[in-house]
């Protein structure tokens, strides 16, 4: 299937590794020119070198999405280089695991900036450019915890739900302008974030990381964690013109982990 992505321009945040990089790589394979963001320039340079092999334009944009000014700067830099933005992929690292009573207000504020306001600020900054695009699409990254809370992740369980609400609302408000908004709700995927969570779980349970990964795999109907590439393929499709009649969708990519009907 031709996804219709050749020659499009995308801004992908949290893109030097993990889910963001996997998405950027599929987009690049499909001919999309990409601006990639993360906090570390060295990691960005490494990612850009990999993406460059697909013959598309790649620019690197270091920046911390918890900085209120960063999203606007990223969008402006992308527009300066490319002149347009067709696709916006908003992704940031997750907040730390912790029990509710161990979290102070400063940590809550930091988590809100990271996992909610980063999406708000990126979308708000990119909206004028998206309105000019012939195939505008926004994809937010949340978590399966939006539908089924995960133990000891009260920050993520609470705040990512706000991003899902934002995504659905914007799909309704801006659908008349042809701008699509969707979200992917990943579950356990082999990334550094999951390694962090498994390390925390092993420490609390007095086990090993390997044991906790195995236990999680056994609780997943497909018997394994997902790969970033599996996530990236779904993300590229939702962003693409091939998904032109899909908006307001909260897509779980979880190997069947979520047990609800909807």
N, C-alpha and C positions, 0 to 999 in steps of 0.2 A: 504494500500500500504506500502511495506517495502521501506523506503527511502535509505537504504544501508548505514546508518550512524553509525551503531554499531561498536565500536572499533576505530572510527576515532578520530583525535585530532584537536581541534579548539582553536584559539585565538579570543576572543570576547572583543572588547573595548567598553567603555561606558556602562558597563554591570551590574552595581549594582542595576539599577532600569529601569523603562520605556521600550523603545523598545529593548535596548540591553539585559536587563534581560529576557524579554519575549522570545527573540530569544535563549538565552542561555538555558532557561528552556525547550523549545521544543527540542533542540539538546540533552540535558541531558536525556529527556524522551526517545529519540531514541537511547541512548547508546553511545553518543559522550563524550569523555573526554575533559574537558574545562579549559582553563586559562581565567579568567575574570579580567578585568581592570576597574578601575575608580579612581578618585582622593582621595576618602575617604576610609580608611581602615575599619572603623567601618561598613559602608554600604556594603563593599565588604564581610566582615565576615558574615553579616546577609544574603546576597545573597547566599554565599557559603553554608551556613547551609541548606537553602532551596533546593539548587541543589543537595546536597549530598544525599538526600533521594532517589534519583533515582539510586544509586549504581554505579556512575561513579566517576572517579578521578576529583577533582576540586582544582585548585590552584588560589590564589588571587595575583594580581599584581597591587599595587597602583602606580599611576603615572599620571602626567599632560601632556596630548598630545600636549599642546602648547610648551612644552620644546623640542627643537630639538633633544636632546639625548634620550628622553623617548621611542619613538617607537623602536629603536634598542635594548634598554635594555629590553623591554617587550618581544620582539622576542627571544632574547638570553636566557632570563629566562625560557620562554616556552620550548625552545629546550633543555635546561639543565635538565628540569624536565621530559619532555615527549620524547625527542629525535627526534620528527618530528612535522610538522604542515601540516595538510591536508586542513583545512578550515580557512579562514581569514575573519572576519567580522569587517569592519572599520566603527566606529561610534563615534561621538563626539557631545557635546552640541552645539546648534546653537548660532550664534552671536545675540547681543541684538537688539530689534526693535528701530528704530530711523529714522528721516527724513534725507535726503541726506546732507543738509547744516549744520546739527548738528553733523556730524561725522568728527573727526579729523584723521590725518594720522596714529597716533598711534593705534587708534581703528581699522582702516582698516588693519593694519599689524597684530594685534592680531586676528582679524577675519580670515584672510588668514591662519595664523598658525593653528587655531582651525579647520576651516571648509574645508581647502584644503590641506595644507602641512602635516597635520596629516595623511591623506590618502596616500600621496606620500611617506612619510617616512616609514610608516608601510609596504606598499607593497614592497618598495625597500629592506627593511631589511628582509622580509620574502621570497623574491623571490628564493633564493638558496634552502630553505627548500621545497617550493612549487614545484620546479623542480624535487625534489626527490620523491614526493608523487605520488601514483597511481591514485588519484582522487582529484587533486588540484582545489580549487574554492575560488574566492574572491567575497565578496559582500560589496559594499559601500552603505552608507546611505546618501541620499541627501534630496530632498524635491520636492513636486509637484510644488514649485515655479520655478523650472528649466524650466517647460513647461508653467506655467501661473503665472507670478509674483504676489506676495501678497503685498497689500499696507503697507507702513511703514516698510518693511523688505528689504531695498535696499542691505544691507550687504549679507543677505542670498540669495536673488534673484541673485546677481552678482556672488558670490564666489562659491555657490553650483553648478552653471552651469559649472564651471571649473572642478569640480570633475566628473560630468557626461561626459565631454569631455575626461578626463583622463581614465575613465572606458571603454568607447567605443574604444578609441585608443589602450589600452592594450589588449582588446578582439581581436582586429585585429592583433596586433603585436605578441602576444604570443599564439594565438589560435593553431598555428602549433606545439607548445610544449604541447598541451593538457590542458593548464591552462585556466579556464573559469573566466570571469569577468562580473558581472552584478551589477545593482544598483536598489535599491528600492526608490521610490519617495513618501513618505508618506504625507498625508494631515492632517487634523485635527483629532488627536488621543488623547484619555484621558491620558495625561502624565503631568509631572510637567512643561515641556517646554510650553505646550499649556496653562496651567494655567497662566504662566508668560505672554504669549501673550494676553490672554483674560483680564488679570489685566491691562496691558498697554492700551489695546483698550478701556476698560471701563473708565479708567482715562481720556483718550482723548475725549471720547464721552459724559462724564458726566452721565454714566449709571452704572449698576452693572455687576459683572462678570456673574451672572446667566442670566441676560438679553442678554449679548453678546453671551454666549454659546447657548442660545435658538435661537437667530438670525442666528448664524452660522449653527445650525442644520437645520433651515428652508431653508437655501440656498443649502443644500446638498441633492441630489436626494433620498438617503436612509433615510433622515430625522434624522440622528444622527451622532455623531462622531464615529470613529473606536475605537477598544480596542487594547492594546498592544499584546494580545494573537492572534488577527487576523493578525497583522503584523508578529508576530513570526512564525506562521505557514507557511506563504508565504516565509519568509526569510529562514527557515530551508529547505524548498523544493528547492529553488534556489541554496542553498549551497550544496545540497545532490547529490550523484551519480544518483538519480532518474531523475535529470534535466540535464543529461549528454550531451544533444544536444542543450542546451540553453546557449547562451553567447552573450554579447553585448546588453542585454535587459535593458531598463529603465522602470521598472514596477511601474506604479502609483497605490498606494493603498489609495484610496481617497473617496470611496463611490459614485463615479461618479461626484465628484466636478469639475475635469478638463473637459472642454467643447470641446476641440479639437478632431479631428478624429484620430490623431496619437500621 
